[in-house]
Structure formats: structure tokens, C-alpha cells
Amino acid sequence: MSFWDLLIFFIIASSLQPVMKQRMLESARQKLIAKIEKKRGSRVILLVHRQETMSFLGFPIYKYIDINDSEEVIRAINMTDPSIPLDIILHTPGGLVLASTQIARAIKRHKGKVTVHVPHYAMSGGTLIALAADEIVMSEDAVLGPVDPQIGEFPAVSILEVVKQKTLNEIDDKTLILADIAKKAIKQTKEVVLELLSGNYPDDVAQNIAKELVEGKYTHDFPITYEKAKELGLKVSCCIDKEIKQLMCLYPQPVSKKPSVEYLWEPKRQ
């Protein structure tokens, strides 16, 4: 075999290696999902968002809950027998209110028990989806987040606060329009939250949860830990299955450069 033959073989092998690695990863995911479904007697649906990096320009593309996600999740729920429990695994920074609400309502309508698992974080729209579940299971360090509406780059409650602190002739038309939208957005979001909580929580508890999460008590990125979620009255537990933690390892963050975190899988014991 000549040098050129070896070079061509090396180029072909190098080009196929990422494809083969991805296929092996997908196969491992499917096997573990099947194992979890068999163990729990449920349909497992994952909604996992990772930051992708474009290989040519190298800038990050952030993924959020969108209409494609809502279509796929709703399709999976509709394909599941109503009596079969659902296990929804969430790992997301949030996304479109419309898409998140569609998913949450589909979960709410499902007759079988629905458990949402949060291995790391489910913020904003992810929390909205979690509120529709019969039970939320979080890992010890996982967090949820407030669901207060955002109008463009500003929190709705902050826009209304500006209007409160100024006289009418000091406020420009655009701010007044935004304040009107903000008022409606807060009312609508609170109604959705109460709708999702109905039947699973007493009215007074549901009202308190909705007020805490929607009306701007916290900043939008405030981390709601397991302890805080329990304090708010949410039905949460922190006994997440080890298989679900293992499954998240099969959704690695794409890395184009040197990783920022490194450790040994099997540290030596002293």
C-alpha cells in the first residue's frame, strides 16, 4: 500500500469517525431510554437543549423551546396510551411562551401520572411545563425559575413600575404601549399558571405559587432550588433516578476547544 493510499484511507476514516461516534451515542441513548421505560412502566420524553457551536465561524447558537419542540412533544404524548404514565426529562433555559404553554396543556390533559425530572435546570418556559406535572423530581443541585413574562428585553413588572413612578406627561407613548402589553401579559401568564396547577393543588396554595412565580418578586434568572420549590408549596422530591443522570451524560455539550472543566473518572484513593 502506497503513501497516497494510506493518506486517502486516513482521510476517509477521519471523515467517518464523527458520524460513527454520533450513531454510537444515539444507540446508547435509545438503549438507556428503553431501560428507564421498562423500569418505570412509562413513556419517556426528553426535552434537552444544549448550546451548539458553528464549526466554521465558531460562534454559539443557543437553543430554546420553540414550536418544533411543542409539535414533537405533543405528538409523542398523543401517541401514548392515556393510561400510561409519562416521564418528562427537562433540561432547558426556557423559550417561547406559546410553545411552552402548548406542551404544558398537553401534559395537563394526559390521564396517566406525569412526572417531570429536572437533572440540572428547567428555567422559565421549562418551569411552566413542570407546573403541569403531578410531581416534579429534581436532583440535589437542580433549579427551576420564575415564569414572569418578559416584554422584549425588559421584565413586564419593571415596565409597570416605571409607569407607577412617573406622571403621565413624563412617559413616552412607547413606554405606555409596553406597559399596556405588560399588564395583559402578567394577567394572562398568571391565569395559565393557575390553570396548570388546578386539581393538583388547593386554591390558596395555587394562588401563592402563581403570585410568587409570575408577579416579579424575583429576577427572571433567579434559581429556585429544591428547598425553595418545596417552600413555595410545589410537589417536588429530590430522589432522581441514577439512570436519568446517566442519560444526561449521553447529551454532551459540544466542545470545539479545550474544555473548561476536567476531572478523572476514577480518582485514586489515598
Secondary structure as UniProt FT lines:
FT   HELIX           3..40
FT   STRAND          43..48
FT   STRAND          52..53
FT   TURN            55..57
FT   STRAND          60..61
FT   HELIX           67..78
FT   TURN            82..83
FT   STRAND          86..92
FT   HELIX           97..109
FT   STRAND          114..118
FT   STRAND          121..122
FT   HELIX           125..131
FT   STRAND          135..138
FT   TURN            140..141
FT   STRAND          143..144
FT   STRAND          150..151
FT   TURN            152..153
FT   STRAND          154..155
FT   HELIX           156..165
FT   HELIX           168..170
FT   HELIX           173..197
FT   TURN            199..200
FT   HELIX           203..214
FT   TURN            220..221
FT   HELIX           226..232
FT   STRAND          236..237
FT   HELIX           242..249
//
